[in-house]
């Protein structure tokens, strides 16, 4: 309850490794994961709370070696760059091919670029409607319709050209 419910964040433990058999206490256990939030303040709070939480084993005689890598900052779209991108892609593909996606906890190196210059993170739909289901990214069964690649390249080029024309 320390995180603002209107500024969500999540700590994900993605791996836990320790030992090789079920009846022997291992010397070490290694856990890895990610911290993601929609704001830098949320990330800082989660970092601080996680640093405290991992120490819960110390009063029981355990030892903790805790390392936190910075990770990617939140990806924040510039309203101006987003408006230009929406206009350009709508002109190229038609407004019915555009939709605003909800915010996600995805981590992208693009966030660094958006911190130093106006930017807008565009997602390109790669699902083929003839398929039986969706095959989302970051999963072993990821699948994409490669016919979407030229459309995505054209959309990005249109957004860049539109930006250059408006910013002359």
C-alpha positions in Angstrom: 0.0 0.0 0.0 3.0 2.3 -0.2 2.6 2.8 -4.0 0.1 5.3 -5.3 -2.8 3.2 -6.8 -3.0 5.8 -9.6 0.7 5.4 -10.4 1.0 1.6 -10.7 4.2 -0.4 -10.5 5.2 -4.1 -10.3 8.1 -6.2 -9.0 8.5 -9.4 -10.9 10.7 -12.2 -9.8 11.4 -14.0 -13.0 13.9 -16.7 -11.9 14.8 -18.5 -8.7 17.8 -20.8 -8.7 19.0 -22.8 -5.7 20.2 -26.3 -5.3 19.8 -29.4 -7.4 17.9 -31.9 -5.3 14.8 -31.5 -3.1 16.2 -32.8 0.2 19.4 -30.7 0.6 19.4 -27.0 1.6 21.5 -25.2 -1.0 24.4 -22.9 0.0 23.0 -20.1 -2.2 19.8 -19.1 -3.9 19.8 -16.6 -6.7 16.7 -14.6 -7.7 16.4 -12.2 -10.6 13.6 -10.0 -11.8 12.5 -6.6 -12.8 11.0 -3.4 -11.4 8.6 -1.5 -13.6 6.5 1.6 -13.0 4.8 4.3 -14.9 6.9 7.0 -13.1 10.4 7.4 -11.9 9.0 8.1 -8.4 7.2 4.8 -8.5 10.4 3.0 -9.6 12.4 4.6 -6.7 9.8 3.6 -4.2 9.8 0.0 -5.4 13.6 -0.1 -5.4 13.7 1.1 -1.8 11.0 -1.4 -0.7 12.6 -4.3 -2.5 16.0 -3.5 -0.8 14.3 -3.8 2.5 12.3 -6.9 1.6 15.2 -9.0 0.6 16.8 -8.6 4.0 13.9 -10.5 5.7 16.2 -13.6 5.8 18.9 -11.9 7.8 17.3 -12.2 11.3 16.9 -16.0 10.6 20.7 -16.4 10.0 20.8 -15.9 6.3 23.0 -13.6 4.4 22.0 -11.3 1.5 24.1 -10.0 -1.4 21.7 -7.6 -3.1 22.5 -6.0 -6.5 20.1 -3.8 -8.3 20.8 -2.8 -11.9 19.1 0.4 -13.0 17.0 -1.0 -15.8 15.1 1.2 -18.2 13.2 4.3 -17.2 9.5 4.6 -18.0 8.7 5.3 -21.6 6.9 8.6 -21.7 5.5 9.8 -25.1 5.7 13.4 -26.0 2.2 14.7 -26.7 3.5 16.7 -29.6 5.4 13.8 -31.2 2.4 11.5 -30.6 0.0 14.0 -32.4 2.4 14.2 -35.4 2.7 10.4 -35.5 -1.0 9.8 -35.3 -1.6 12.3 -38.1 1.1 10.8 -40.3 0.0 7.2 -39.8 -3.7 8.1 -40.2 -2.9 9.8 -43.5 -0.9 6.8 -44.6 -3.1 3.9 -43.5 -6.4 5.6 -42.6 -7.7 6.5 -39.1 -9.4 3.1 -38.8 -6.0 1.5 -38.7 -4.9 3.5 -35.7 -5.9 2.9 -32.1 -4.5 4.2 -28.8 -3.0 1.4 -26.9 -3.2 1.3 -23.1 -0.1 2.0 -21.0 2.0 -1.1 -20.3 4.8 -2.0 -18.0 7.1 -2.8 -21.0 10.7 -1.7 -20.7 12.3 -0.2 -23.7 15.6 1.4 -24.5 13.6 3.9 -26.5 12.8 5.5 -23.1 16.3 7.0 -23.1 15.8 8.6 -26.5 12.4 10.0 -25.4 14.1 11.6 -22.4 16.4 13.6 -24.6 14.2 14.4 -27.6 10.4 14.5 -28.3 9.4 10.9 -29.2 6.4 8.7 -29.5 6.5 4.9 -29.1 4.4 3.3 -31.8 3.3 -0.3 -31.8 2.8 -2.1 -35.0 0.1 -4.8 -35.1 1.6 -8.1 -36.3 -1.3 -10.5 -35.8 -2.9 -12.2 -38.7 -6.7 -12.5 -38.3 -6.7 -15.9 -40.0 -4.8 -17.3 -37.0 -6.6 -19.2 -34.3 -5.2 -16.9 -31.5 -2.8 -14.2 -30.6 0.9 -15.0 -30.2 2.2 -12.1 -28.0 5.8 -10.9 -27.8 8.2 -12.1 -25.1 6.8 -15.6 -25.1 8.2 -18.9 -26.5 5.3 -19.2 -28.9 5.6 -15.6 -30.3 4.5 -15.4 -33.9 4.1 -12.5 -36.2 2.8 -11.9 -39.7 5.9 -10.7 -41.5 3.7 -8.9 -44.0 3.3 -6.3 -41.3 7.0 -5.3 -41.5 6.8 -3.1 -44.6 3.7 -1.5 -43.2 5.5 -0.7 -40.0 8.5 0.7 -41.8 6.3 2.9 -44.0 4.4 4.1 -40.8 7.7 5.1 -39.1 9.0 6.8 -42.3 5.7 8.7 -42.7 5.9 9.9 -39.0 9.5 11.0 -39.5 8.7 12.9 -42.7 5.7 14.5 -41.2 7.8 15.6 -38.2 10.5 17.1 -40.5 7.9 19.0 -42.5 6.3 20.5 -39.4 9.5 21.4 -37.7 11.3 23.2 -40.6 
